[in-house]
Amino acid sequence: MVDPNPATVPVRADRDVVDIALVVPLSGPAGMFGPSCEASAELAAEDINAAGGILDRPVRIHPVDAGAPLSDLADQLGRLVTEQRIDAVVGWHLSNARRVITPQTAGRVPYVYTTFYEGGESTDGVYMVGETPEQQLFPALSWLRENLGLKRWCIVGNDYIWPRQTARVTKEYMWRSGIDFVGEAFVPLGGRDFGPMLDVIGSSRVDGVLVLMVGADNAAFNRAFARAGLDQGVVRLSLMIGEDVLCASGSGATTGLYTACGYFESLPTEVNMGFGSHYVQRFGGAAPALNNIGESCYEGLLLLTALAQTAGSLEVAAIDRARSNVAYQGPRGEVVMHGAHTRQPVYLASADQLEFDVIVELTS
C-alpha cells in the first residue's frame, strides 16, 4: 500500500494502519537508485501485509525524497513526526540526509537506516541494516591483498560525510595492516572535474583505487577512468554501486571493478533466487534493476516488522528492550541484531560487463 502524499495521513489516534515514511533519493546524484528502492519497499509492504501486517495492522508506505534540500527534508520529517502522521521511518539515503533526520526522530519513532555507512551512529531509536567498514570494506581489502596482491591504494570520493569518514577509518586500517596508502582526492556531489583524481591515480603507480562515489557521479567517474586507460592496469573497489550504475557506466568502463555488500541479485542461494523471481513476477521484466541498494529497503521493512513484533510495540523504548532477541530470515539469509546494527553475510563480487559475479563470502 503506497500513498504518495503523507501530509494527508490522519493523526495516529485515527489510524488503523502502520504509516511509514520511506525516505529514498528521488532526485540528485543518487536519484537513479530511487525506482529500485521504491519497488523493493512496495514489495515488502505487500508481503508484510499478506502475512498479517505489523501488530495486526496493515502497512502503508509514503515516499519522501531524500534528494531534496536538507533543510526541506528535515522540516518535512519533523512535521510528519510531530503531527503523529507516521509511525516509523525507513530508507536508503546518504549520510548527510541521515544527519538531519535523526534529530527529528530521536526517541520518538523508530528509524531504520538501510544504507551501508561510515559507522558511529548512536541516536536513540535508529537501527542500521547496512554494513560498516569493519564488516564490508576492510575484509574486501584484505581479500584483494591476499589473493590479487594489491598492496598500494589511493582513495577517491565525493566530498561529504560518508566518503570523508570512511576514508579516515580506512587509512587507519591500512596503516595497521601494512597496506600502502598513497593519496586521496574528492569532488563535490554532482561534480565532474575528475582531472585531479586521475592525476593522483596515474602518478602514484597504485594497484587499486577505493571509489567512494554516489550513483551518477560513480558512473561518470568510471567512464573517465576508462577513457584515461587506467582500467587496464588498476583495480577499482567501489562500494555504492549496483547494476544500474554498471549500466550507466557502460560495459567498456567496468573492467577490473569490484564491490562488496550483503546482497547481489546474482547471489546463487535458494532464498535469493526465490526473491528474484518474486520481484520479477510482481513488477515484470522492465522492473527497476534489483540491486543491493533497492533490496536494502525490503530488508529495512522486514527489520522494522521483526523489531515491532518482538517488542509487541512500535514505541522506541519497548523496541530497545527487545532488540537483542530480534532475528529474521530474508533474501540475505539469516539476519540478527547486534546492538543497533544487523549482522548478515557479506560478499565480494567482480563486474562482468553489466552484471556482478559473486566471488566469495567475506569474513570480518
Disulfide bonds with the S-S distance in Angstrom:
none
